[in-house]
Amino acid sequence: DYIKSADAAFKSENWKLAKQFYNDAISIDDSEKYPEDQLLSITQKINEKQKLEADSKQQLEIFNSLVEEGDESIKVDNYNVALSKYKEAQNLFPENKMLKQKLSHLNNLVLEKSKSNAIDSNYTQLVSKADDLRENEKYDEAISFYNNAIKIKPNESYPKNQIESIKSKLLDISNNDIQSQYKELITKADKLLKDLSY
């Protein structure tokens, strides 16, 4: 009777109760080997469960540490390290919803960073080309490239300042041309006047 109760408790993994019933059965008949074998089996099961719990606790600590490292990496824009840490954590708990959200957020950050880098690169190329054109005194083309750079990054002051500088230079050149033409006309007029007076 104790053995039936012990087996039922064993089956439902109620180790404490099963142990008690097997010990009661041994106290009635200590020649039976079955209850002793079951007690050994219970001890093994308890040890396995404790080991699993310890391993699970250790896994959870590692998981939390990896997630924390990933979070810290995001704060300093180190997205590759963050991704690596989150993936390691995901290997421990593949179905963790919070981690899936963090990975989704990280993917969005990477996309934004990629777009931003593309914009920066495009802007830099336009400004560099405009600077070269300005240095080669191809002012109209340079202004066109600076205007394209402004369209990409409207808040940047460098291309605006360069356009103003070019316009100022063009105005000076225009004024110098006008003054030069004026002096040339005066010189011709003076010569004509001199020729007429004799």
Beta strands, then each sheet from edge to edge (+ up, - down):
end
